[in-house]
Each structure stands twice: as C-alpha cells, then as structure tokens.
Amino acid sequence: MKKRLILIFVALLIFSGCSSMQIRSDYNPEYDFNKLKTFTIMVPKKSGPITLTQERLKRAIIDTLQKRGYSYIDRDDANFIVSFHTDVKEVKEIVTDYDTIGLYPYWYWGPPYITKQEYSYDEAKIVIDAVDPSTKKIFWRGVATDLLRDFKTPQERIAYINSVVRKILSSFPSASLKERTLP
C-alpha cells in the first residue's frame, strides 16, 4: 500500500510540476508564403453563441499575427483565413509495476506479482489552421496539446491562452521578408 501511495504522489508531481504542453506544426512546402500580407479569422460554427474561450482565442490570434507583421482585414480581401477549433478528451493511462510479498525485514522474499494503476486526466487541444481562400485548402497547421487546466481568474485564462497561441504561431513565418523562413 505504501508503494502505491508513493507512486500516486510521484505521478501527481510529474503531472503538476512539469509543462506537459506539446506544440506541433506542419505546412505545405510548395505554398508561396511570400504573398501573405493580410488575414481574417473564421470562428468555428457551433450551435449557440460564441464562447468566451473562442473570443479569447480569436483576440490572441489577431494580436500575435499583427505583431508578426500581418494585417487583420475583412474576409473578402484577405490573403489567408485563420480557422481554429478546440477539443477536450479524457485520457487513461495504465501503469504496470511489480511488487513482492514479505514481512519486515524480509520485504523482498516471495514471488513478485504485478500491480496495475489506472490514471485518467483531461487533455485539451487547440488547432489553428491557415487556409488559402481561393483553393479552400489548409497550407499551415499548428497544434497545442496540454493537460486541461483550471484557472481561478479570467486574467489567468487570458494569459494562458495568449501564451499558447504565441507558441503555436511561432513556427508561422513572419510577414517581414528577412524572417520568412520556415523550419
């Protein structure tokens, strides 16, 4: 029982102490990024009003791309469309360990037996796509995956969303010619 408590404690430390965020991006290497100067945002269509998270994501995307040299304009005239969506799913992880039976001071006497612990947590994902308006094809995609976090204040949520969007869009090329290289 003591080993199980230690294992649970270590797992909680790992999940809470480390940054679990993973950022990935992909792009079409044949796409001409040099023609991009203006963009617009397409908010995902779901039933009901736009959520606070969607509004915060939209604002963070606009701010980040403007700082990278792009202009936010009306949809009809934009060089590219930025679309985004979010997803939350429950992830289950099973940890297998081997233990032995024995009495103090002979802890390791006896045959080993297998113990399994199941942990579950919520994983959140933000996907940002850059779409060519003429072909309606995605030419760049950035994805952030992290543990679903709970924040005490709206300011903490906004700061976290801004940070995540900056990290996702860091691999999107800057609008200035000297920084147009992609990884």
Backbone as a ProteinNet text record, in pm:
[ID]
protein_1_A
[PRIMARY]
MKKRLILIFVALLIFSGCSSMQIRSDYNPEYDFNKLKTFTIMVPKKSGPITLTQERLKRAIIDTLQKRGYSYIDRDDANFIVSFHTDVKEVKEIVTDYDTIGLYPYWYWGPPYITKQEYSYDEAKIVIDAVDPSTKKIFWRGVATDLLRDFKTPQERIAYINSVVRKILSSFPSASLKERTLP
[TERTIARY]
81.7	0	86.2	197.1	285.9	346	381.7	437	334.8	209.2	104.7	90.3	91.2	80.3	197.9	317.2	435.4	422.2	375.9	358.6	256.8	145.8	44.6	101.5	174.7	234.7	333	417.9	515	442.5	337.9	262.1	199.4	145.3	87.3	193.5	311.1	420	460.3	468.1	506.3	402.3	273.7	168.6	156.5	181.7	163.7	291.4	408.9	533.4	593.2	566.4	629.6	530.4	583.3	497.7	466.9	341.7	301.6	264.6	275.9	233.3	322.7	257.5	328.1	278.8	372.9	340.4	391.9	305.4	345.1	292.5	365.2	314.6	354.8	280.3	306.1	265	324	289.9	316.8	258.9	280.6	407.2	515.8	641.3	632.9	531.6	516.8	436.6	380.8	298.6	386.4	343.9	418.6	377	452.9	423	454.5	530.2	567.8	448.7	342.3	225.8	133.3	161.1	73.2	103	-1.7	11.5	-108.8	-226.4	-349.3	-420.9	-494.3	-567.4	-700.5	-785.6	-910.7	-929.5	-1020.6	-1046.2	-1182.9	-1188.3	-1315.4	-1340.4	-1440.8	-1475	-1553.9	-1521.6	-1592.3	-1742.2	-1819.9	-1965.2	-2015.5	-2073.4	-2138.3	-2273.1	-2359.6	-2488.9	-2470	-2539.3	-2530.1	-2435.2	-2423.1	-2337.3	-2188.5	-2105.8	-1960.7	-1920.2	-1836.4	-1796.5	-1686.6	-1663.6	-1555.2	-1420.2	-1402	-1275.3	-1253	-1357.7	-1344.5	-1307.4	-1370.6	-1337.8	-1193	-1148.9	-1011.9	-911.6	-943.1	-854.4	-845.9	-960.1	-962.3	-875.5	-892.1	-814.4	-665.2	-629.8	-488.7	-427.3	-501.6	-451.3	-430	-528.8	-516.6	-394.8	-382.1	-268.7	-134.7	-125.1	1.9	39.8	-55.8	-23.5	6.1	-60.6	-30.1	111	152.3	288.9	391.2	350.1	439.9	435.1	358.4	361.6	243.2	143.1	25.2	-83.8	-170	-280.9	-411.7	-492.7	-624.4	-724.6	-795.4	-891	-1017.8	-1109	-1234.9	-1210.2	-1295.2	-1275.8	-1262.3	-1336.5	-1336.9	-1201.6	-1124.1	-998.1	-873.9	-888.9	-773.9	-694.9	-561.1	-473.8	-487.7	-520.6	-542.3	-641.6	-703.7	-803.6	-744.4	-763.2	-719.3	-844	-841.6	-950.2	-894.1	-975.2	-927.5	-1040.6	-1003.5	-1101.3	-1032.3	-1114.4	-1063.7	-1129	-1062.8	-1115.3	-1065.4	-1148.4	-1109.2	-1149.5	-1054.6	-1087.3	-1024.6	-1086	-1033.4	-928.5	-812.9	-703.8	-684.8	-673.1	-647.9	-509	-437	-301.1	-293	-238.3	-222.9	-74.8	-39.8	98.6	111.2	203.5	227.5	353.1	345.5	458.8	465.2	581.1	599.3	627.8	564.4	580	605.8	650.2	673.8	603.2	583.6	519.9	627.5	622	717.6	691.4	749	735.3	866.7	858.5	978.2	1068.1	1194.2	1283.7	1304.4	1221.3	1239.1	1139.8	1145.2	1049.6	1053	1167.7	1179.4	1170.4	1120	1100.3	965.1	959.8	833.7	833.4	741.3	734.6	680.4	731.7	678.9	538.7	460.5	328.3	310.6	222.5	201.7	91.7	119	16.4	-6	-130.2	-162.9	-242.1	-203.8	-274.4	-325.9	-449.4	-506.7	-524.9	-474.3	-487.6	-566	-650.7	-721.1	-711.6	-704.5	-696.8	-755.7	-791.8	-847.6	-736.1	-735.3	-634.9	-704.6	-651.6	-709.2	-620.8	-685.1	-611.9	-665.9	-573.7	-608.7	-543.3	-623.5	-573.7	-597.1	-490.5	-501.1	-458.9	-547.3	-520.2	-512.9	-421.4	-416.4	-466.6	-569.2	-638.3	-625.6	-596.9	-594.7	-739.4	-783.8	-924.3	-964.7	-870.4	-906.5	-921.4	-838.9	-845.8	-920.9	-942.1	-1005.2	-925.9	-793.7	-707	-619.2	-595.5	-506.7	-362.6	-285	-144	-50.6	-106.6	-27.5	-118.2	-66.2	-143.3	-52.3	-101.7	-32.1	-124.1	-68.2	-147.9	-77.4	-152.3	-102.1	-186.9	-119.7	-187.2	-133	-223	-181.8	-287.5	-250.3	-348.1	-449.6	-575.8	-677.9	-654.2	-641.4	-609	-730.9	-731.1	-836.9	-773.7	-827.7	-772.9	-872.3	-819	-904.5	-963.8	-893.3	-941.7	-943.9	-1027	-1026.7	-891.1	-821.2	-691	-590.3	-595.6	-506.8	-540.2	-670.1	-711.6	-663.3	-681.3	-640.6	-489.6	-413.7	-267.3	-223.8	-288	-253.4	-286	-404.1	-442.7	-346.5	-311.2	-215.6	-81.8	-35.6	91.8	87.4	-21.2	-33.9	-38.9	-117.1	-128.4	6.5	79.9	214.3	305.6	299.8	383.7	343.5	213.9	167.4	212.1	189.2	217.5	365.1	449.7	592.3	655.2	597.6	652.7	589.5	489.7	431.5	526	555.9	655.8	609.4	704.1	676.4	648.7	575.7	543.4	660.7	759	874.5	962.2	1019.9	1095.7	1217.1	1281.2	1401.9	1372.6	1246.7	1214.3	1120.6	1121.7	1024.2	1059.8	1162.7	1199	1112	1079.5	1004.6	1100	1067.5	1156.7	1165.2
-119.2	0	125.8	120.9	235.6	266.4	159.6	180.4	248	209.8	269.5	418.1	453.9	594.8	674.9	617.3	685.4	701.6	595.7	601.2	709	715.9	817.2	957.2	975.1	1104.2	1146.9	1054.2	1084.7	1121.3	1046.9	1077.1	1216.4	1251.7	1385	1494.1	1469.9	1566.9	1583.7	1472.2	1478.5	1557.3	1527.6	1595.2	1742.2	1778.5	1918.3	1999.9	1938.9	2013.6	2043.8	1963.2	1979.6	2042.2	2103.4	2150.1	2030.8	2003.5	1888.9	1932.1	2060	2110.1	2059.4	2015.5	1974.1	2061.4	2116	2201.2	2131.1	2121.3	2064.4	2155.4	2158.2	2231.7	2157.7	2185.4	2124.7	2226.8	2218.8	2312.3	2249.9	2310.2	2268.3	2338.3	2263.5	2327.5	2393.2	2360.7	2419.4	2549.6	2583.2	2703.6	2828.2	2934	3059.1	3150.5	3146.2	3227.9	3375.4	3407.9	3547.6	3634.5	3573.8	3652.6	3689.5	3639.2	3661.7	3794.9	3877.1	4005.6	4035.1	3986.6	4014.8	3885.3	3887.9	3768.6	3806	3707.8	3720.9	3595.8	3601.5	3489.3	3429.5	3297.7	3228.1	3156.5	3203.5	3143.6	3016.3	2906.2	2780.9	2795.3	2732.5	2741	2624.2	2657.4	2560	2618	2533	2584.5	2672.4	2781.2	2870.3	2985.8	3072.5	3191.1	3155.2	3247.5	3230.4	3231.7	3138.3	3125.8	3226	3243.3	3330.7	3279	3147.3	3089.4	3118.5	3105.8	3135.7	3282.3	3372.1	3514.4	3540.5	3477.3	3495.9	3439	3323.6	3266.4	3357.4	3407.6	3498.3	3620.9	3683.3	3802.6	3771.5	3656	3617.3	3592.5	3530.1	3504.1	3635.9	3725.4	3855	3930.5	3940.7	4013.4	3952.7	3820.1	3753.9	3773.3	3755.2	3771	3917.4	4010.3	4151.8	4185.2	4129	4151.3	4089.4	3988.1	3923.5	3993	4104	4185.5	4170.4	4092.6	4074.9	4173.4	4205.5	4297.8	4220.8	4251	4189.4	4274.6	4212.8	4288	4206.4	4263.3	4197.9	4067.6	3969.7	3836.4	3837.5	3917.7	3915.1	3951	4035.1	4081.8	4014.7	3922.4	3865.2	3768.9	3767.1	3671.9	3530.2	3520.5	3387.9	3396.9	3283	3271.9	3188.9	3233.9	3156.7	3097.6	2966.8	2895	2823.3	2802.6	2732.6	2650.4	2548.6	2473.1	2411.5	2375.8	2318.6	2183	2101.8	1969.7	1930.6	1861.7	1808.1	1661.7	1576.4	1434.7	1377.7	1272.3	1204.9	1103.5	1107.1	1015.7	923.7	794.3	697.5	639.1	627.9	573.7	463.3	348.6	235.5	216.9	215.1	197.2	58.1	-20.9	-155.9	-155	-219.4	-227.4	-368.5	-405.4	-536.8	-517.2	-597.9	-586.6	-726	-731.4	-860.7	-862.4	-983.1	-1000.3	-1039.3	-985.4	-1021.3	-942.4	-990	-921.6	-854.9	-744.9	-672.6	-763.7	-771.5	-700.4	-773	-871.5	-953.4	-909.5	-783.9	-730.4	-804.2	-848.1	-899.9	-1050.8	-1111.7	-1256	-1283.4	-1381.3	-1420.1	-1388	-1448.7	-1426.3	-1286.8	-1224.9	-1092.8	-1106	-1004.1	-1000.9	-864.6	-862.9	-743.1	-657.5	-528.1	-432.9	-333	-297.3	-200.3	-86.5	34.2	154.6	226.2	269.8	343.4	489.4	579	722.9	780.3	874.4	941.7	1092.8	1163.6	1308.9	1363.5	1489.6	1554.5	1623.6	1601	1660	1758.6	1879.4	1982.7	2001.9	2034.8	2055.4	2180.5	2262.5	2378.7	2358.4	2368.4	2353.8	2485.6	2539.8	2662.1	2628.7	2660.7	2633.7	2764.2	2768.8	2878.6	2821.9	2886.2	2834.7	2934.7	2883.4	2967.2	2992.2	3119	3145.7	3105.1	3102.1	3067	2915.7	2836.6	2690.7	2622.3	2694.3	2639.8	2523.2	2524	2419	2474.2	2389.1	2425.1	2419.7	2526.8	2524	2527.2	2553.2	2550.4	2509.3	2426.5	2385.7	2383.4	2440	2435.5	2374.7	2288	2217.7	2225.4	2258.9	2254.3	2154.7	2065.8	1968	1984.1	1988.4	2008.9	1948.7	1931	1891.2	2002.9	1967.5	2069	2133.2	2262.6	2335.4	2412.4	2434.5	2512.8	2639.4	2753.8	2881.4	2950.3	3028.1	3094.8	3224.5	3291.4	3421.4	3425.1	3511.5	3529	3578.1	3660.1	3711.9	3597.2	3497.3	3380.5	3303	3286.4	3215.3	3289.3	3420.4	3501.2	3493.2	3506.3	3498.9	3361.8	3255.9	3121	3103.5	3148.3	3137.2	3217.4	3338.9	3420.5	3349.5	3288.8	3216.5	3097.3	3021	2903	2944	3046.1	3091.6	3142.1	3216.7	3262.6	3144.5	3041.4	2923.2	2850	2837.2	2769.8	2848	2978.5	3060.7	3098.4	3055.6	3087.4	3022.3	2913.2	2848.7	2901.3	2989.6	3051.8	3163.3	3172	3271.1	3414.6	3498.8	3639.5	3707.1	3816.9	3887.6	3965.1	3996	4069.4	3976	4025.9	3941.7	3876.2	3941	3883.9	3764.6	3747	3638.1	3535.4	3520.6	3437.9	3289.1	3246.4	3105.5	3021.8	2903.7	2807.7	2702.7	2640	2535	2415.4
0	0	0	74.9	82.9	-54.4	-130.1	-264.4	-356	-342.1	-425.4	-394.8	-269.4	-232.7	-285.5	-277.8	-331.7	-481.7	-551.3	-696.2	-735.2	-663.5	-691.5	-666.7	-557.5	-525.2	-634.3	-679.6	-785.2	-914.4	-947.2	-1068.8	-1061	-946.1	-930.3	-942.5	-887.7	-901.3	-1046.9	-1117.8	-1259	-1337.6	-1313.7	-1388.9	-1353.2	-1228.8	-1190.4	-1201.3	-1188.9	-1184.6	-1319.7	-1417.1	-1548.1	-1644.4	-1744.3	-1851.2	-1940.7	-1956.8	-2037.8	-2179.1	-2208.7	-2338.4	-2450.8	-2556.9	-2677.8	-2792	-2867.7	-2982.6	-3108	-3208.4	-3337.2	-3447.7	-3557.9	-3673.6	-3800.2	-3904.9	-4034.6	-4140.2	-4257	-4363	-4498.8	-4601.7	-4739.3	-4789.3	-4814.9	-4856.5	-4994.3	-5072.6	-5205.8	-5203.7	-5089.5	-5080.8	-5077.9	-5147.6	-5153.9	-5037.7	-4929.1	-4811.5	-4834.1	-4937.3	-4964.7	-5003.6	-5053	-5094.8	-4978.4	-4861	-4746.3	-4678.6	-4668	-4600.1	-4510.6	-4551.1	-4477.1	-4442	-4331.5	-4288.6	-4227.2	-4214.2	-4141.8	-4057.3	-3964.2	-3873.9	-3905.4	-3912.9	-3925.5	-3792.2	-3718.8	-3590.1	-3617.4	-3547.3	-3571.2	-3546.8	-3634.3	-3622.1	-3539	-3426.1	-3339.4	-3302	-3253.8	-3212.4	-3088.9	-3085.8	-2971.4	-2995.5	-2897.9	-2911.7	-2903.7	-2946.3	-2938.9	-2791.6	-2753.5	-2613.6	-2578.7	-2449.1	-2403.5	-2452.5	-2450.1	-2496.3	-2643.9	-2724.8	-2867.7	-2889.9	-2816.7	-2829.6	-2787.8	-2679.9	-2632.8	-2731.7	-2790	-2892	-3014.2	-3058.1	-3173.7	-3146.8	-3030	-2996	-2988.7	-2930.7	-2919.7	-3057.5	-3147.3	-3283.6	-3357.1	-3349.1	-3416.3	-3362.8	-3231.6	-3171.3	-3211.9	-3207.2	-3238.6	-3384.9	-3476.6	-3618.9	-3653.4	-3588.5	-3613.5	-3565.8	-3453.4	-3406	-3500.7	-3575.5	-3671.7	-3808.8	-3819.3	-3940.7	-4033.6	-3998.8	-4084.4	-4044.5	-4139.7	-4114.4	-4109.2	-4010	-3996.2	-4071.7	-4169.7	-4251.6	-4270.9	-4353	-4385.8	-4461.9	-4442.9	-4501	-4653.6	-4722.4	-4868.7	-4930.8	-4866	-4923.7	-4865.2	-4773.1	-4703	-4790.6	-4770.4	-4840	-4784.3	-4655.6	-4596.6	-4481.7	-4454.7	-4349.2	-4236.7	-4114.5	-3998.8	-3933.6	-3918.6	-3854.7	-3732.3	-3632	-3512.4	-3453.3	-3379.7	-3301.7	-3180.4	-3083.4	-2959.7	-2936.8	-2855.4	-2823.8	-2685.2	-2610.3	-2480.1	-2478.3	-2437.7	-2427.1	-2300.9	-2250.6	-2133.4	-2178.6	-2115.5	-2146.6	-2027	-2055.7	-1949.2	-1968.8	-1859.6	-1862.4	-1758	-1798.8	-1707.8	-1681.1	-1551.1	-1509.7	-1448.5	-1501.3	-1450.7	-1365.5	-1248.1	-1157.9	-1101.1	-1051.8	-990.7	-843.2	-761.2	-616.7	-561.1	-438.1	-373.1	-238.8	-191.4	-61.7	37.7	155.3	258.2	383.6	492	619	653.4	727.7	767.9	850	832.8	742.5	610.7	580.4	458.6	350.9	310.3	213	80.3	36.9	-98.9	-105.3	-4.7	-9.2	-71.3	-147.7	-208.8	-356.1	-427.5	-572.7	-603.6	-709	-746.4	-805.7	-787.9	-850.6	-918.4	-1016.2	-1098.5	-1036.2	-1026.2	-983.8	-1096.9	-1117.4	-1222.3	-1160.4	-1199.2	-1156.4	-1280.3	-1275.6	-1387.5	-1346.2	-1429.4	-1407.5	-1524.7	-1498.1	-1606.8	-1585.1	-1695.5	-1690.7	-1819.4	-1817.7	-1936.3	-2012.8	-2143.5	-2231.5	-2324.6	-2332.1	-2417.8	-2540.6	-2651.6	-2776.8	-2844.8	-2894.7	-2976.1	-3111.7	-3217.4	-3354.6	-3426.9	-3486.5	-3566.1	-3708.4	-3804.4	-3945.8	-4023.4	-4120	-4216.8	-4348.8	-4405.6	-4524	-4637.8	-4757.3	-4877.2	-4919	-4929.2	-4961	-5102.8	-5195.9	-5333.5	-5351.9	-5286.5	-5302.9	-5188.3	-5078.6	-4957.6	-4898	-4919.1	-4866.6	-4755.4	-4655.5	-4545.5	-4595.1	-4570.6	-4609.8	-4488.6	-4369.8	-4245.9	-4131.3	-4039.7	-3921.5	-3800.2	-3690.1	-3562	-3457.5	-3372.2	-3272	-3137.4	-3032.8	-2895.3	-2817.9	-2745.5	-2660.6	-2519.9	-2422.3	-2283.9	-2191.9	-2066	-1966.1	-1952	-1935.7	-1915	-1779.5	-1780.8	-1658.2	-1607.8	-1478.7	-1417	-1361	-1398.8	-1354.8	-1262.5	-1169.6	-1071.8	-1123.9	-1215.4	-1262.7	-1415.5	-1471.7	-1617	-1668.8	-1589.6	-1631.8	-1649.7	-1561.2	-1574.8	-1701.8	-1730.6	-1852.3	-1977.4	-1978.2	-2093.9	-2113.1	-2005.5	-2015.6	-2067.8	-2021.4	-2067.3	-2215.6	-2257.5	-2399.1	-2485.9	-2444.4	-2520.7	-2534.5	-2427	-2428.2	-2523.1	-2517.7	-2604.3	-2751.5	-2783.2	-2922.5	-2973.2	-2890.8	-2931.7	-2962.6	-2879.4	-2902.3	-3029.5	-3053.2	-3175.5	-3298.6	-3297.7	-3416.4	-3429.9	-3338.5	-3350.2	-3472.9	-3521.6	-3641	-3769.7	-3758.7	-3877.3	-3920.6	-4051.1	-4093.9	-4068.1	-4036.1	-4013.7	-4148	-4144.9	-4269.4	-4325	-4241.3	-4292.7	-4375.4	-4482	-4575.9	-4511.3	-4416.6	-4359	-4267.4	-4225.6	-4135.3	-4199.7	-4328.4	-4397	-4402.2	-4338.2	-4345.9	-4253.5	-4297.8	-4216.9	-4166.2	-4053.5	-4000.1	-4091.7
[MASK]
+++++++++++++++++++++++++++++++++++++++++++++++++++++++++++++++++++++++++++++++++++++++++++++++++++++++++++++++++++++++++++++++++++++++++++++++++++++++++++++++++++++++++++++++++++++++

